[in-house]
Amino acid sequence: MNPELGNFALALACCMAAGQAILPLIGASRRDARLMALAPALAVGQMIALITSFACLIHAAITNDFSVQNVAANSAVSKPLLYKITGVWGNHEGSVLLWAMILSICGGAVALFGRNLPSALQARVIAVLGGVAAGFELFCLTTSNPFARVWPAPMDGQGMNPLLQDPGLAFHPPILYTGYVGFAVPFAFAIAALIEGRVDAAWGRWVRPWAVAAWCFLTCGIAMGSWWSYYVLGWGGYWFWDPVENASLIPWLTGTALVHSAIVVEKREALKIWTVLLAIGTFSFSLSGTFLVRSGILNSVHAFANDPARGVFILGLLALVIGGSLLLFAIRAPQLTAGGLFAPVSREGLLVLNNILLCSICAVVLTGTMYPPFMSLLFGKTISVGKPFFDATTIPLAIPLMVFMGFGPMMPWKRAQMWPVLRRLWWAACVTALALVVATFQMREILPVLATATAVWVICSSIADIAERLRLFRQPLGQSWQRARSLPRAVFGAAMAHAGVGIVVLGIAGMSQAAHRIVEVHVGQSEMLAGDSWTLTDVKPAIGPNYTALVATIEVRHNGKLVTTLHPSKRNFASQHQTTTEVAIHTNLMADIYGVLGDKHGDDANPTYVLRLHYNPLAPWMWLGGLIMAFGGALSLSDRRVRVGAPRRAKTVDVVVVQ
Amino acid sequence: MSGQPSSPTRRRLLMAAPLVVAGGVGVGFWRMLSGMTRGSFDPHDIHAPALNRPVPDFALPDQAPGTGFSAADLRGLKAPVLVNYFASWCIPCVAEMPVLNALKDRLPIWGIAYKDKPEHALGFVQRAGNPYARIASDHDGLAAIDWGVSGVPETFLIGPGGIIRWHTASPITEAMITNTIMPLADSLKP
């Protein structure tokens, strides 16, 4: 377990990935079974090599091997063990290695769990994954090697950016990257299908579980990231439309569209070309987003090593992967046969609408993110595009999306009538109307009111969908229970994911009503916010493992009764000359009471402290909703129809759809 | 999607469109990167464009303890003036106040309180010393958008006729004054 072994394993993985990219492709085109059989073997070998390599880097970090430059720059003896491990991916080099490792695990998973795939398709999918992996491993080896040594080795490292020293952020990158990288599998399926020149229902069935799995991770990762910015940055907000945040939202939007359009391919053999393009697009956005942030082109508060030389390598890689796949798409897609006609009012019709709206939101987010650098390049004008633009463009598109979301799952395939669907949703519509009235009185601004009403609509219609399928209250409960047991889990999963979206939107609408104040107070002084009285009772110094801190005590009272005592603090990390604020949050799940300790003013005899006080209604719902969405996705993955019954090609497989 | 374009050529063109768009974007990225390596393109320098242009149109109310000013006041100038965006809630603004106080006798400084409550801004200049000859209040931060201000502190050197001659988005330091601001201001004096 030393850095040289890690470096060797990385180089070995790179060679295996190169072999994995080339040999199975030749095998698949010549129908050579032996060459095709190399694909799973090489994929598993590459996975083992990269896991070894990553383990070596973790080992170097744990054992304080400061002769490794990456460890010296990002770790320190005094750093807690957990952060020594998680710090491995808290920097550019380590995170690229993590990225490559996850990609190799995806390849390994296709090799191990994809045994029921036709061997030519499996070989091609693994080859495409190998090609992408080879590129990243080469990037890792040449421009950002995490195993580079420094001599003489320093006695102690420089330590980690204290902002990253947080459990939420420690586990956020692996989850988010699994989401990003996971979309490499649908991408590889799309490329393989283009090479074969065939997309059919079975293809849709293979792709969808991978897309759903990646989507679950990405959803979780985004929710965690937003939670982190909420409680670590201390600004009281959760989403700042920062380019780095947008870089994760863009593939999420196209990925969500992909998850839905793949259903249409699977069930109705329509939207094939579009689904292939979405699969290519989603992974392309994952790649370009995360890596453009590192190149320094996008201007962000998230500091990543900005190095144009790395940028050039990445851009070359993007040109190969994205350019190559789109070229293949341009050549082969016109030959794919389309099938499955349907009426505009049908489940397919609504899924098309869902795709159009999701992709429109994606387009405006993309425009807002890319506008500043391109304006600067083309016209030398510098502009920054901020929250008002994104709010004004995305919310009006999101509201109709949510409205249609309520109808979608109830619509029959192929051709539907509005009236029966509307009749089943009458009570959901009533509750929504009630919510609209209540929200109008509570909020007074049009967008939060509409958001609240549509969120309630989505949640109620998801419940209505399940209730309808179970014939709840229209027959004895025992029979409903029987129906519930025979209902595919995917149906519950979809309803849950939809309801999760509604809960997130309710959280966002609630946060739009948040109240906050910045006050400067003496110890003992009280301030009012949102009907609560906040009193700063004490400020004391404290000492942590690698920092010193100033801890405040704030008592929050409602009508004289103590609600909670908050202990926000400021930490000073001497080795980095950096100060972080530790937010104190008290939640009762309906609202967060959120306090931040700011600067100290005045002399030591009579100091005053700046406090930031926030009252954030429904804030926890955003992350809770995100988790519910991801859980819904996971639930539909556990559906036995996904696991059992390897889809077979050539013969049409009748998928039993329980409606 | 399900409705196919009729002719095969149209179909091909449509399928090639993503490649063309991605190619265009790729060329743009490549030019940005090569510009960054040469130093001719800096995406982090968000403020260069206002340089050597007249100040934007604005008219701002008074901020106690001074009087406010408008674009016309700056355009009518015969001698250079430093315009400093500040806020009471901004820490680097506190850091640059001693430097500004030392500078005010050599170069007039006009302040704009950015997204700040009037009473807070007043308290700030009372605590930190008031270097400003005139102070205006940009309470909702709308004038700041036209100036291209993205955060505080930001400082502009306005030459005669209200032309922006120099700009920084970081706190003013002694070195900046000696090396850049004063030589430039002296050269702009009639």
HADDOCK unambig.tbl for C-alpha pairs under 7 A between the chains (distance, minus, plus):
assign (segid A and resid 270 and name CA) (segid B and resid 2 and name CA) 6.63 0.50 0.50
assign (segid A and resid 271 and name CA) (segid B and resid 1 and name CA) 5.66 0.50 0.50
assign (segid A and resid 271 and name CA) (segid B and resid 2 and name CA) 6.31 0.50 0.50
assign (segid A and resid 274 and name CA) (segid B and resid 1 and name CA) 6.58 0.50 0.50
assign (segid A and resid 297 and name CA) (segid B and resid 43 and name CA) 6.15 0.50 0.50
assign (segid A and resid 299 and name CA) (segid B and resid 43 and name CA) 6.42 0.50 0.50
assign (segid A and resid 299 and name CA) (segid B and resid 44 and name CA) 5.87 0.50 0.50
assign (segid A and resid 308 and name CA) (segid B and resid 33 and name CA) 5.83 0.50 0.50
assign (segid A and resid 308 and name CA) (segid B and resid 36 and name CA) 6.59 0.50 0.50
assign (segid A and resid 308 and name CA) (segid B and resid 37 and name CA) 6.09 0.50 0.50
assign (segid A and resid 311 and name CA) (segid B and resid 33 and name CA) 6.82 0.50 0.50
assign (segid A and resid 312 and name CA) (segid B and resid 33 and name CA) 6.76 0.50 0.50
assign (segid A and resid 323 and name CA) (segid B and resid 19 and name CA) 6.42 0.50 0.50
assign (segid A and resid 323 and name CA) (segid B and resid 23 and name CA) 6.98 0.50 0.50
assign (segid A and resid 326 and name CA) (segid B and resid 18 and name CA) 6.61 0.50 0.50
assign (segid A and resid 326 and name CA) (segid B and resid 19 and name CA) 5.06 0.50 0.50
assign (segid A and resid 327 and name CA) (segid B and resid 19 and name CA) 6.07 0.50 0.50
assign (segid A and resid 329 and name CA) (segid B and resid 15 and name CA) 6.82 0.50 0.50
assign (segid A and resid 330 and name CA) (segid B and resid 12 and name CA) 6.69 0.50 0.50
assign (segid A and resid 330 and name CA) (segid B and resid 15 and name CA) 4.76 0.50 0.50
assign (segid A and resid 330 and name CA) (segid B and resid 16 and name CA) 4.41 0.50 0.50
assign (segid A and resid 333 and name CA) (segid B and resid 15 and name CA) 6.66 0.50 0.50
assign (segid A and resid 334 and name CA) (segid B and resid 11 and name CA) 6.16 0.50 0.50
assign (segid A and resid 334 and name CA) (segid B and resid 12 and name CA) 5.83 0.50 0.50
assign (segid A and resid 334 and name CA) (segid B and resid 15 and name CA) 6.81 0.50 0.50
assign (segid A and resid 338 and name CA) (segid B and resid 2 and name CA) 6.95 0.50 0.50
assign (segid A and resid 341 and name CA) (segid B and resid 2 and name CA) 6.50 0.50 0.50
assign (segid A and resid 373 and name CA) (segid B and resid 43 and name CA) 6.21 0.50 0.50
assign (segid A and resid 377 and name CA) (segid B and resid 32 and name CA) 6.73 0.50 0.50
assign (segid A and resid 381 and name CA) (segid B and resid 49 and name CA) 5.80 0.50 0.50
assign (segid A and resid 382 and name CA) (segid B and resid 46 and name CA) 5.40 0.50 0.50
assign (segid A and resid 382 and name CA) (segid B and resid 47 and name CA) 6.44 0.50 0.50
assign (segid A and resid 382 and name CA) (segid B and resid 49 and name CA) 6.33 0.50 0.50
assign (segid A and resid 383 and name CA) (segid B and resid 46 and name CA) 6.83 0.50 0.50
